[in-house]
């Protein structure tokens, strides 16, 4: 069946638009920001990869469970004109109170590109927004963020008549997983199963379904996953199941 001419033209236009978006826009100098107390501020660099001037607007958002009034951060400058192929340092300031002192808190840093007004009235302009996680880390927390992923406690439980995987985070740090799954290995020469993985907050416990029907004892099984460290790199972790 032949594709109608209008459909082909629309697809070609969309491909051109996305190619243009991919080659231009703004970039940040990291995939996450760690605000480590007792510092009163931290910073992130935003770069304009395009040759044209743009406006850049930045702000901090709460995570999905918070409200806008719960954000004790300010960014300066919140709105700035950024020349073509130039960069700008954004300072993130903490007001000094309102967050837990015994565990990390997580927010989102949003940075939005606002294109200059186009000369061609028929052109399509898109405001591109980037979001990276902002972790506020109080001073004097026990242990280290690097050990948080290794300290996760995994065990098999029953959920709805099926075997599921329970994971608890006893640390004061958030643990972020690379990808959306972890692997459950049932032992040497046996099967591998996958389970969903999402960022785990300090002190949180989550039970996730396992794809398939593993028949395994806790002592013979291990969980393997990649965690994201402070620098955006990956740490490969292998953990034994607890009874």
C-alpha positions as CSV (number, residue, x, y, z in Angstrom):
1,X,0.0,0.0,0.0
2,X,1.4,3.4,-1.0
3,X,1.8,6.1,1.6
4,X,-0.2,9.3,0.7
5,X,1.9,12.2,-0.4
6,X,0.8,14.5,2.4
7,X,1.8,11.8,5.0
8,X,5.2,11.4,3.4
9,X,5.7,15.2,3.5
10,X,4.6,15.3,7.1
11,X,7.0,12.6,8.1
12,X,9.9,14.2,6.3
13,X,9.2,17.5,8.0
14,X,9.1,15.9,11.4
15,X,12.4,14.1,10.8
16,X,14.0,17.4,9.8
17,X,12.6,19.1,12.9
18,X,13.9,16.4,15.2
19,X,17.3,16.3,13.5
20,X,17.5,20.1,14.0
21,X,16.6,19.8,17.6
22,X,19.2,17.1,18.2
23,X,22.0,19.2,16.8
24,X,21.1,22.4,18.6
25,X,19.8,23.4,22.0
26,X,21.3,23.6,25.5
27,X,23.4,21.1,27.5
28,X,24.3,20.9,31.1
29,X,27.7,19.9,32.5
30,X,26.2,16.9,34.4
31,X,23.4,14.5,34.6
32,X,22.7,15.2,38.3
33,X,23.6,17.9,40.9
34,X,24.7,17.0,44.4
35,X,24.3,19.9,46.9
36,X,26.5,18.9,49.8
37,X,26.1,20.8,53.1
38,X,27.5,22.7,54.8
39,X,28.0,24.6,51.5
40,X,25.4,27.3,51.0
41,X,25.4,27.1,47.3
42,X,26.4,24.9,44.3
43,X,26.5,25.6,40.6
44,X,25.9,24.0,37.2
45,X,27.1,25.2,33.8
46,X,24.6,25.5,30.9
47,X,25.9,25.7,27.3
48,X,24.2,27.0,24.2
49,X,25.3,24.7,21.4
50,X,23.5,26.8,18.7
51,X,25.0,29.8,16.9
52,X,21.9,31.8,17.6
53,X,21.1,33.7,20.9
54,X,18.5,32.2,23.2
55,X,16.9,32.9,26.5
56,X,17.5,30.4,29.3
57,X,15.0,30.1,32.2
58,X,15.9,27.9,35.2
59,X,14.1,26.8,38.4
60,X,14.0,24.0,41.0
61,X,10.9,21.8,41.2
62,X,9.8,19.4,44.0
63,X,9.7,15.7,43.3
64,X,6.4,14.1,42.4
65,X,5.3,14.0,46.1
66,X,6.0,17.6,47.0
67,X,4.5,21.0,46.3
68,X,6.1,24.1,44.8
69,X,6.0,25.9,48.1
70,X,8.3,23.2,49.6
71,X,11.3,24.2,47.5
72,X,13.9,26.1,49.6
73,X,16.2,26.9,46.7
74,X,16.7,29.9,44.5
75,X,18.7,30.1,41.2
76,X,20.6,33.1,39.9
77,X,20.2,34.2,37.3
78,X,16.7,32.7,36.9
79,X,16.5,34.1,33.4
80,X,19.5,35.0,31.2
81,X,20.2,35.8,27.6
82,X,22.8,33.3,26.3
83,X,24.7,34.1,23.1
84,X,25.5,31.5,20.4
85,X,28.1,28.9,21.5
86,X,28.4,30.6,24.9
87,X,28.0,29.2,28.4
88,X,26.6,30.5,31.7
89,X,27.1,29.4,35.3
90,X,23.9,29.0,37.3
91,X,24.2,29.3,41.0
92,X,21.8,27.3,43.2
93,X,21.3,28.8,46.6
94,X,19.8,27.1,49.7
95,X,17.9,29.2,52.2
96,X,19.5,27.2,55.1
97,X,16.4,25.5,56.6
98,X,13.4,23.4,56.0
99,X,15.0,20.1,54.9
100,X,15.8,16.9,56.9
101,X,19.2,16.8,58.4
102,X,19.4,13.0,58.7
103,X,18.9,12.0,55.1
104,X,19.1,13.2,51.5
105,X,16.2,15.1,49.9
106,X,15.6,15.1,46.1
107,X,14.3,17.8,43.8
108,X,14.4,18.5,40.0
109,X,16.6,21.2,38.4
110,X,14.7,22.4,35.3
111,X,16.5,24.4,32.6
112,X,14.5,25.6,29.6
113,X,15.6,27.1,26.4
114,X,13.4,29.9,25.0
115,X,14.2,30.6,21.4
116,X,14.3,34.2,20.1
117,X,11.4,35.4,18.1
118,X,11.6,34.1,14.6
119,X,11.8,36.3,11.6
120,X,9.6,34.0,9.6
121,X,6.1,34.0,11.1
122,X,5.3,30.6,9.6
123,X,8.2,28.9,11.4
124,X,7.6,26.5,14.3
125,X,9.5,27.2,17.5
126,X,9.8,24.8,20.4
127,X,10.9,25.6,24.0
128,X,13.2,22.6,25.0
129,X,13.4,21.8,28.7
130,X,15.9,19.7,30.4
131,X,15.5,18.2,33.9
132,X,18.2,16.7,36.1
133,X,17.9,15.5,39.7
134,X,19.1,17.7,42.4
135,X,20.1,16.0,45.6
136,X,20.5,17.9,48.9
137,X,22.9,16.1,51.1
138,X,23.2,17.2,54.7
139,X,26.5,17.2,56.5
140,X,27.7,14.4,58.7
141,X,25.5,11.6,57.3
142,X,26.6,8.1,58.3
143,X,28.6,6.1,55.8
144,X,28.9,7.3,52.2
145,X,26.8,7.6,49.1
146,X,29.1,5.3,47.3
147,X,28.2,2.5,49.7
148,X,24.5,3.0,49.6
149,X,23.8,0.8,46.6
150,X,25.9,-2.0,48.2
151,X,23.9,-1.9,51.4
152,X,20.5,-2.5,49.8
153,X,18.8,-5.5,51.3
154,X,17.1,-7.9,48.9
155,X,14.9,-10.8,49.7
156,X,12.2,-13.0,48.1
157,X,8.6,-12.5,49.3
158,X,5.2,-13.7,48.2
159,X,2.8,-11.2,46.6
160,X,-0.5,-12.3,45.2
161,X,0.5,-15.9,45.2
162,X,3.6,-15.3,43.2
163,X,7.3,-14.8,44.1
164,X,8.3,-11.2,44.2
165,X,11.5,-9.3,45.1
166,X,11.6,-6.9,48.1
167,X,14.4,-4.3,48.3
168,X,15.0,-2.0,51.3
169,X,17.3,1.0,51.5
170,X,18.7,1.3,55.1
171,X,21.0,4.2,54.1
172,X,20.5,7.9,54.3
173,X,21.1,8.3,50.5
174,X,19.0,7.8,47.4
175,X,19.9,4.9,45.2
176,X,19.4,5.4,41.5
177,X,19.3,2.4,39.0
178,X,20.6,2.5,35.5
179,X,17.9,1.3,33.2
180,X,14.5,0.0,34.5
181,X,15.4,-3.5,35.6
182,X,17.6,-5.5,37.9
183,X,18.5,-9.1,37.3
184,X,17.8,-12.0,39.6
185,X,20.2,-14.9,39.1
186,X,19.1,-18.2,40.6
187,X,22.5,-19.7,40.8
188,X,25.4,-21.1,38.8
189,X,24.3,-22.4,35.4
190,X,20.6,-21.6,36.1
191,X,18.1,-19.0,35.0
192,X,18.1,-15.2,35.0
193,X,14.9,-13.2,35.7
194,X,14.3,-9.4,35.6
195,X,12.4,-7.1,37.9
196,X,11.5,-3.4,37.6
197,X,13.8,-0.9,39.3
198,X,13.1,2.7,40.3
199,X,15.1,5.2,42.4
200,X,14.8,4.1,46.1
201,X,14.6,6.8,48.8
202,X,16.4,6.6,52.1
203,X,14.7,4.2,54.5
204,X,12.2,3.1,51.8
205,X,11.1,-0.5,51.0
206,X,9.6,-1.6,47.7
207,X,8.2,-4.9,46.5
208,X,8.4,-5.6,42.7
209,X,7.1,-8.3,40.6
210,X,9.5,-10.7,38.9
211,X,9.0,-11.6,35.3
212,X,8.7,-15.3,35.1
213,X,8.2,-17.9,37.9
214,X,11.5,-18.5,39.6
215,X,11.9,-21.4,41.9
216,X,14.9,-20.5,44.0
217,X,16.1,-20.5,47.6
218,X,17.4,-17.2,48.9
219,X,20.8,-18.6,49.7
220,X,21.5,-19.6,46.1
221,X,20.4,-16.4,44.4
222,X,22.0,-13.0,43.7
223,X,20.8,-9.7,42.4
224,X,22.8,-7.7,39.8
225,X,22.3,-4.1,38.8
226,X,24.0,-0.9,37.8
227,X,23.7,2.1,40.1
228,X,24.3,5.7,39.1
229,X,27.0,7.4,41.2
230,X,27.4,11.1,42.0
231,X,29.3,11.7,38.8
232,X,26.8,10.1,36.5
233,X,28.9,7.0,36.1
234,X,27.8,3.4,36.6
235,X,28.8,1.1,39.4
236,X,28.0,-2.6,38.9
237,X,26.7,-4.2,42.0
238,X,26.2,-7.9,42.9
239,X,24.2,-8.6,46.1
240,X,23.1,-11.8,47.8
241,X,19.6,-12.3,48.9
242,X,18.9,-12.3,52.6
243,X,16.6,-14.8,54.3
